[in-house]
Amino acid sequence: MTAKKILVIDDDPICSGVLLAIIGDEHQVISANSGSSALEILTTFKPDLILLDINMPNINGYQVVKLVKNNPLTSNIPIIIISSLAEDSDKEFGLKIGADDYLTKPIMPDAIETTLAKYLDH
């Protein structure tokens, strides 16, 4: 598999670090610690996949999903929500507004690897 570009958006440096460790050096990863910085990064960096937390200051993950999916330049980028919000209603809402998948924290390496393979092996 050729290296893909992944944008990790999470305001918790520990969670970002865990994701970066799971992804490893196989892909080009850029991380953002807020929704607003992620949107700024998306003006110059076109990822093949976005891994996104929900609970962040200023612009939350749900708002990021809506903004990315409503922009014709980024609407085709798969978005995987990774959140501590684990209720069925949280998952349903995330998928309803445009996220492609929804994983819950704590982050499980095998779930991340399976999800990466699902969305990047095309």
LUMDONU-889244 format. One record per residue (C-alpha): x, y, z; residue in three letters. Coordinates in nm, 3 decimals. Each point is the difference from the previous one (the first is absolute). Layout:
<pts>
PT       px       py       pz  tikol
PT        X        Y        Z    Ala
...
</pts>
This chain:
<pts>
PT       px       py       pz  tikol
PT    0.000    0.000    0.000    Met
PT    0.137    0.340   -0.089    Thr
PT    0.024    0.260    0.274    Ala
PT   -0.321    0.193    0.050    Lys
PT   -0.056    0.339    0.157    Lys
PT   -0.189    0.006    0.330    Ile
PT   -0.118    0.299    0.202    Leu
PT   -0.039   -0.071    0.373    Val
PT   -0.213    0.258    0.183    Ile
PT   -0.006   -0.027    0.380    Asp
PT    0.060    0.259    0.272    Asp
PT    0.138   -0.267    0.235    Asp
PT    0.373   -0.051   -0.071    Pro
PT   -0.010   -0.346    0.159    Ile
PT   -0.274   -0.119   -0.235    Cys
PT    0.178    0.153   -0.299    Ser
PT    0.321   -0.170    0.109    Gly
PT   -0.171   -0.338    0.029    Val
PT   -0.148    0.038   -0.348    Leu
PT    0.336    0.105   -0.144    Leu
PT    0.165   -0.303    0.165    Ala
PT   -0.265   -0.237   -0.142    Ile
PT    0.025    0.150   -0.350    Ile
PT    0.379   -0.007    0.014    Gly
PT    0.227    0.111   -0.281    Asp
PT   -0.203   -0.175   -0.267    Glu
PT   -0.198    0.314   -0.082    His
PT    0.053    0.376   -0.011    Gln
PT   -0.180    0.137    0.305    Val
PT   -0.072    0.359    0.094    Ile
PT   -0.170    0.072    0.330    Ser
PT   -0.212    0.294    0.107    Ala
PT   -0.098    0.080    0.358    Asn
PT   -0.323    0.186   -0.083    Ser
PT   -0.274    0.009   -0.258    Gly
PT    0.099    0.347   -0.114    Ser
PT    0.365   -0.096   -0.056    Ser
PT   -0.116   -0.312   -0.186    Ala
PT   -0.213    0.209   -0.234    Leu
PT    0.300    0.224   -0.063    Glu
PT    0.220   -0.304   -0.076    Ile
PT   -0.262   -0.127   -0.247    Leu
PT    0.052    0.308   -0.216    Thr
PT    0.346   -0.130   -0.097    Thr
PT    0.007   -0.370    0.099    Phe
PT   -0.241   -0.245   -0.165    Lys
PT   -0.007   -0.314    0.216    Pro
PT   -0.124   -0.340   -0.111    Asp
PT   -0.165   -0.044    0.340    Leu
PT   -0.093    0.209    0.306    Ile
PT   -0.001   -0.140    0.355    Leu
PT   -0.206    0.241    0.210    Leu
PT   -0.086    0.054    0.365    Asp
PT   -0.333    0.163    0.093    Ile
PT    0.061    0.185    0.327    Asn
PT    0.229    0.289   -0.087    Met
PT   -0.007    0.372    0.080    Pro
PT   -0.133    0.261   -0.246    Asn
PT   -0.096   -0.220   -0.296    Ile
PT   -0.102   -0.351    0.108    Asn
PT    0.032   -0.316   -0.205    Gly
PT   -0.362    0.002   -0.114    Tyr
PT    0.049    0.349   -0.142    Gln
PT    0.320   -0.115   -0.174    Val
PT   -0.189   -0.291   -0.160    Val
PT   -0.268    0.234   -0.134    Lys
PT    0.252    0.254   -0.133    Leu
PT    0.219   -0.265   -0.167    Val
PT   -0.291   -0.192   -0.153    Lys
PT   -0.170    0.319   -0.127    Asn
PT    0.315    0.118   -0.179    Asn
PT    0.027   -0.141   -0.354    Pro
PT    0.382   -0.002    0.028    Leu
PT   -0.002   -0.226    0.309    Thr
PT   -0.340   -0.174   -0.004    Ser
PT    0.142   -0.331   -0.126    Asn
PT    0.254   -0.038    0.284    Ile
PT   -0.106   -0.281    0.237    Pro
PT   -0.044    0.121    0.358    Ile
PT    0.032   -0.243    0.289    Ile
PT   -0.121    0.139    0.331    Ile
PT    0.195   -0.128    0.301    Ile
PT   -0.177    0.119    0.313    Ser
PT   -0.066   -0.078    0.363    Ser
PT   -0.368    0.070   -0.076    Leu
PT   -0.113   -0.361   -0.017    Ala
PT   -0.380    0.017    0.007    Glu
PT   -0.187   -0.138   -0.301    Asp
PT   -0.154    0.346   -0.048    Ser
PT    0.350    0.154   -0.026    Asp
PT    0.101   -0.253   -0.265    Lys
PT   -0.325    0.042   -0.192    Glu
PT    0.034    0.378   -0.001    Phe
PT    0.363   -0.014   -0.115    Gly
PT   -0.085   -0.232   -0.288    Leu
PT   -0.315    0.195   -0.087    Lys
PT    0.191    0.327   -0.046    Ile
PT    0.254   -0.161   -0.231    Gly
PT    0.269   -0.191    0.190    Ala
PT    0.093   -0.323   -0.176    Asp
PT    0.068   -0.199    0.316    Asp
PT   -0.009    0.042    0.378    Tyr
PT    0.241   -0.161    0.246    Leu
PT   -0.006    0.049    0.375    Thr
PT    0.283    0.064    0.241    Lys
PT    0.200   -0.152    0.154    Pro
PT    0.181   -0.044   -0.329    Ile
PT    0.055   -0.363   -0.093    Met
PT    0.291   -0.056   -0.240    Pro
PT   -0.170   -0.284   -0.188    Asp
PT   -0.314    0.212   -0.057    Ala
PT    0.212    0.286   -0.137    Ile
PT    0.201   -0.232   -0.225    Glu
PT   -0.316   -0.168   -0.133    Thr
PT   -0.161    0.337   -0.065    Thr
PT    0.310    0.137   -0.174    Leu
PT    0.010   -0.307   -0.223    Ala
PT   -0.372    0.035   -0.077    Lys
PT    0.023    0.361   -0.113    Tyr
PT    0.353    0.022   -0.142    Leu
PT    0.025   -0.323   -0.201    Asp
PT   -0.185    0.122   -0.304    His
</pts>
